[in-house]
Amino acid sequence: MAIPQSHSESLQSVIDEEVARILEESYDNTIAILEKNRLLLDKLTEALLDKEKVNAEEFEEIYRTYAVDFKPAPGDEEVEKEHSFSPDEMQAAQPQAEGSAEQTGESGEATINFRS
């Protein structure tokens, strides 16, 4: 049983284009956030590789220390960021990612390339 269309093909095309634009914009924003917080991700990865689990306090400590745009959890407004990194310091501290997650660098650590 076919469902009747309630709009024209040209309107469907406009809808499809807008959905594609929103998805691409969201993807780009996600990549930018991940790249900006690469040091945070690396430190969290180190903790997980070392211990396999991190509890809430350990995660919050890593987040408070390394998140670029630190925002306290609701109710924790008195908590301040322990370290403040400038964008240049963050860039200098971040390893340059090349290849894919399956590849390894000289140190044997996996490297990640967010853009294909």
C-alpha positions as CSV (number, residue, x, y, z in Angstrom):
1,M,0.0,0.0,0.0
2,A,1.6,3.3,-1.1
3,I,1.4,6.3,1.1
4,P,0.2,9.3,-0.9
5,Q,2.5,12.3,-1.0
6,S,1.2,15.5,0.7
7,H,3.7,17.7,-1.1
8,S,5.3,18.1,-4.5
9,E,8.6,16.6,-5.7
10,S,10.1,20.0,-5.8
11,L,9.3,20.6,-2.2
12,Q,10.7,17.2,-1.3
13,S,13.9,18.2,-3.1
14,V,14.1,21.4,-1.0
15,I,13.5,19.3,2.2
16,D,16.2,16.8,1.2
17,E,18.7,19.6,0.5
18,E,18.0,21.3,3.8
19,V,18.4,18.0,5.7
20,A,21.7,17.3,3.9
21,R,22.9,20.8,4.8
22,I,22.0,20.4,8.5
23,L,23.7,17.0,8.6
24,E,26.9,18.4,7.0
25,E,26.9,21.4,9.3
26,S,26.4,19.2,12.4
27,Y,29.2,16.8,11.2
28,D,31.6,19.8,10.7
29,N,30.7,21.2,14.2
30,T,31.3,17.8,15.8
31,I,34.7,17.4,14.1
32,A,35.6,20.9,15.3
33,I,34.7,20.1,18.9
34,L,36.6,16.9,18.8
35,E,39.7,18.5,17.3
36,K,39.6,21.4,19.7
37,N,39.4,19.0,22.6
38,R,41.9,16.5,21.3
39,L,44.1,16.8,24.4
40,L,41.1,16.0,26.6
41,L,40.3,12.9,24.5
42,D,43.9,11.8,24.6
43,K,44.1,12.1,28.4
44,L,40.8,10.3,28.8
45,T,42.1,7.5,26.5
46,E,45.2,7.2,28.5
47,A,43.2,6.8,31.7
48,L,41.0,4.2,30.1
49,L,43.9,2.3,28.7
50,D,45.6,2.3,32.1
51,K,42.6,1.4,34.2
52,E,39.9,0.2,31.8
53,K,37.3,2.2,33.8
54,V,37.1,5.7,35.2
55,N,34.6,6.7,37.8
56,A,32.7,10.0,37.8
57,E,35.2,11.8,39.9
58,E,38.1,10.7,37.7
59,F,36.3,11.7,34.6
60,E,35.4,15.1,36.0
61,E,39.0,15.7,37.1
62,I,40.2,15.0,33.5
63,Y,37.4,17.1,32.0
64,R,38.0,20.0,34.4
65,T,41.7,19.9,33.6
66,Y,41.7,19.5,29.8
67,A,38.4,20.6,28.4
68,V,38.9,23.7,26.2
69,D,35.4,25.2,26.9
70,F,35.0,24.0,30.5
71,K,31.5,24.3,31.8
72,P,30.7,23.2,35.3
73,A,28.0,20.6,35.8
74,P,24.6,22.1,36.9
75,G,24.9,22.8,40.6
76,D,28.8,23.0,40.5
77,E,29.1,26.6,39.4
78,E,31.7,27.1,42.2
79,V,34.0,24.6,40.5
80,E,36.6,26.4,38.5
81,K,38.8,25.0,35.7
82,E,42.1,23.9,37.2
83,H,44.2,24.8,34.1
84,S,43.6,27.4,31.4
85,F,45.2,26.6,28.1
86,S,45.3,29.1,25.3
87,P,44.4,27.8,21.8
88,D,48.1,27.9,20.8
89,E,49.0,25.9,23.9
90,M,46.3,23.4,23.1
91,Q,47.5,23.1,19.5
92,A,51.1,22.6,20.5
93,A,50.1,19.9,23.0
94,Q,48.0,17.9,20.6
95,P,49.7,15.2,18.6
96,Q,49.2,15.5,14.9
97,A,46.7,12.7,13.8
98,E,47.3,11.1,10.5
99,G,45.8,8.0,8.9
100,S,43.0,6.0,10.4
101,A,42.3,4.5,13.8
102,E,43.7,1.2,12.6
103,Q,47.1,2.6,11.9
104,T,49.8,3.0,14.6
105,G,52.5,5.6,15.0
106,E,56.1,5.0,15.9
107,S,55.2,4.8,19.6
108,G,52.6,2.0,18.8
109,E,49.7,4.3,19.7
110,A,46.7,4.4,17.4
111,T,46.4,7.6,15.4
112,I,43.1,9.1,14.2
113,N,42.2,11.2,11.2
114,F,38.8,12.8,11.7
115,R,38.5,13.9,8.1
116,S,38.7,11.4,5.3
